[in-house]
Amino acid sequence: MMRLDDLGKAPVCNHRADRGIFIGGFCLPLCARCTGILLSALAGYAILFLGEMSQHPDIGLLLLLPTVIDAILEYFYGRESTNTVRLITGILAGIGSALL
């Protein structure tokens, strides 16, 4: 059963406040990387839908690489990334996913 405090939580997001984006003292429910992915993917799909851009799978895969590399460095090698890097790599991944 879903609880009220679970609203807006993605099952793959870590939901850590230290990795979240704060706006006016309120922490967004997704981490910086997931926020970047979600917002840029939605924008990318809207642009595709409007016909302003075409799909490019090769470029899409290249745009996913920075996120994969950053996540691997954090998870396996203990290198702590910053929220700015997480947001930028998330934006690139969102655009890349829209191009696939």
C-alpha positions as CSV (number, residue, x, y, z in Angstrom):
1,M,0.0,0.0,0.0
2,M,1.3,3.5,-0.9
3,R,1.6,6.0,1.9
4,L,1.1,9.7,1.5
5,D,4.7,10.5,2.1
6,D,5.7,8.2,-0.8
7,L,4.0,10.5,-3.3
8,G,6.5,11.7,-5.9
9,K,9.1,9.2,-5.1
10,A,10.6,7.3,-8.0
11,P,11.6,3.7,-7.1
12,V,15.1,4.1,-8.6
13,C,15.9,7.5,-6.9
14,N,17.9,7.6,-3.7
15,H,15.8,10.4,-2.2
16,R,18.7,11.7,-0.1
17,A,18.2,15.2,1.1
18,D,21.9,15.9,0.8
19,R,21.6,15.2,-2.9
20,G,18.4,17.0,-3.4
21,I,17.6,20.4,-4.9
22,F,16.2,23.0,-2.4
23,I,13.8,25.7,-3.6
24,G,12.7,28.2,-0.9
25,G,13.6,25.8,1.9
26,F,11.7,22.9,0.3
27,C,13.6,19.9,-0.9
28,L,12.3,18.4,-4.2
29,P,11.3,14.7,-3.8
30,L,13.9,13.6,-6.4
31,C,17.7,13.9,-6.2
32,A,19.5,16.3,-8.4
33,R,20.4,13.7,-11.0
34,C,16.8,12.3,-11.3
35,T,15.4,15.8,-11.4
36,G,17.7,16.7,-14.3
37,I,16.8,13.4,-16.1
38,L,13.1,13.9,-15.7
39,L,12.9,17.5,-16.7
40,S,15.2,17.3,-19.7
41,A,13.6,14.1,-20.9
42,L,10.1,15.7,-20.7
43,A,11.4,18.7,-22.6
44,G,13.2,16.5,-25.2
45,Y,10.1,14.4,-25.8
46,A,8.0,17.6,-26.2
47,I,10.5,19.0,-28.7
48,L,10.4,15.6,-30.6
49,F,6.6,15.7,-30.6
50,L,6.6,19.2,-32.0
51,G,8.9,18.0,-34.8
52,E,11.7,20.4,-34.0
53,M,14.2,17.7,-33.5
54,S,14.7,14.1,-34.9
55,Q,15.9,11.0,-33.1
56,H,19.6,10.3,-33.1
57,P,20.4,7.1,-31.2
58,D,24.2,7.5,-31.6
59,I,24.2,11.0,-30.0
60,G,21.7,9.8,-27.5
61,L,24.0,7.0,-26.3
62,L,26.9,9.5,-26.1
63,L,24.9,11.8,-23.9
64,L,24.1,8.9,-21.5
65,L,27.8,8.2,-21.0
66,P,28.6,11.0,-18.5
67,T,25.8,9.9,-16.2
68,V,27.0,6.3,-16.3
69,I,30.6,7.2,-15.7
70,D,29.7,9.5,-12.8
71,A,27.4,6.9,-11.2
72,I,30.0,4.2,-11.5
73,L,32.7,6.4,-10.0
74,E,30.4,7.2,-7.1
75,Y,29.1,3.7,-6.5
76,F,32.2,1.5,-7.1
77,Y,35.0,3.9,-6.3
78,G,33.6,6.1,-3.6
79,R,34.2,9.3,-5.4
80,E,31.6,11.8,-4.1
81,S,30.1,13.9,-6.9
82,T,28.5,17.3,-6.4
83,N,24.9,18.2,-7.0
84,T,25.9,20.5,-9.8
85,V,27.6,17.6,-11.6
86,R,24.7,15.3,-10.9
87,L,22.2,17.8,-12.3
88,I,24.3,18.4,-15.5
89,T,24.9,14.7,-16.1
90,G,21.2,14.1,-15.4
91,I,20.2,16.7,-18.0
92,L,22.5,15.2,-20.5
93,A,21.0,11.7,-19.8
94,G,17.4,13.0,-20.2
95,I,18.2,14.6,-23.5
96,G,20.0,11.4,-24.6
97,S,17.1,9.3,-23.6
98,A,14.8,11.5,-25.7
99,L,17.1,11.1,-28.7
100,L,17.2,7.3,-28.5
